Amino acid sequence: MTNSSDMAIDKWNEERESIREKFQLRENVEAGNLMQIHIDSFKRALLWLEETNSSYLKLPPNIEERLSFIEGRPNHYHSYIQLDALFSEVEKLLSIQKLKQKSEGR
């Protein structure tokens, strides 16, 4: 079953290397524009997760501060690193959640 969180993660995984390359080429404005799209997508995915999976969900530590940093500096490479880490952490959480639901027969 595909949900908005899965779709956001899949899209990030498809585009993350091209964003990294833009940062390497110092095309920070273009990278920042792509980052903003994925920041918004990540936030929508989190909202979906919170609404549908609250009993399983343990959000990554200090997520609010990390998102605030990323949103304030989308055209900085360190923001890319943080967003990549958040997507990875949420992807792991989703995998754990799916296993728990499967073991409970949902």
N, C-alpha and C positions, 0 to 999 in steps of 0.2 A: 504494500500500500504506500503510495507516494503522498506526502503532505507538503505543506509550504516550507517546512524546515528542511526536509530532504531536498526539495527543489533548490532552495537557496544554497545549500551545501554543494550540491552537484554543479550548480552554475559557478560558484566560487572555485571549485576544483578545476573546472574547465578553463577559467580565465586567470587564475592566480599567477601562473608563470608569465603570461603576457604583461600583467601589471608589474611584476618584479622586473621584467626586462625594460619597461618604460622608465622605472626608477633608475636602473643601471645606466640607461642612455640619457639620464637627466631630463627626461620629458615629464617633469613633475606635475605640470598642469593637466596633461592628458591622464596621467596615472591618478591624480587626485579626483578627476571627474569619474573615472571608473571606480575608484575607491568609494565615492559617495553613493554610487548605485548599490554597491555591495554592503555598505554600512546600513543603508535603508532596508535592504533585503534581510540582513542579519537581525535588525530590530523587529521587523515583521515576523520573522521566524521565531524569535524569542517570545513575542506576544502570543503566537499560536501555541507554542510549547506551554507557556504559563496557563493558558486557557484550557488546554485539553489534557495536560499530563501533570497536573500539580502534585499528585501524590508520589510520583516517581522522580520529579525534577529536582536536582540539586545544582543550581547555577554555579558557573565558575566563580572562584573567589574574586572579590573586588571588581565585579563586572561593571558596575556603574562608573567607577573611576576610570577604568580602562576604556569604556565606550566614550566617556567625556573627552579623554585625551585624543582618541582616534577622530572623533567628530570635529574637534578643534583644530586638527592638523591633518586633514586627509591627504595632503600632497607631500607628506613627510614619509620617508622610508620606514622609520620606526613605527609609524601608525600601521603600515602594511604588515609589519612583523606581528604587531599586537592583534590585528584583525585575523591574520592567518592562524594565530594561536587560539583565538576565541572560536573560530570556525572548527578547528581541530577538536577542541574541548567539547563543543556542543555535539559534534559528530559522534564522539565517544559516548556522551551521555545518551544520545538517541539510541545507539547500539545497545547499551545497557538496559534502557527502558524497554526496547523491543524484546530483549531476552526475558526480562521480568514478566512482561505481558504474555509472552508465549508460554512461559512456565506456569502461569496462572490460568492458561486456557482462554485468554481473551482473543 
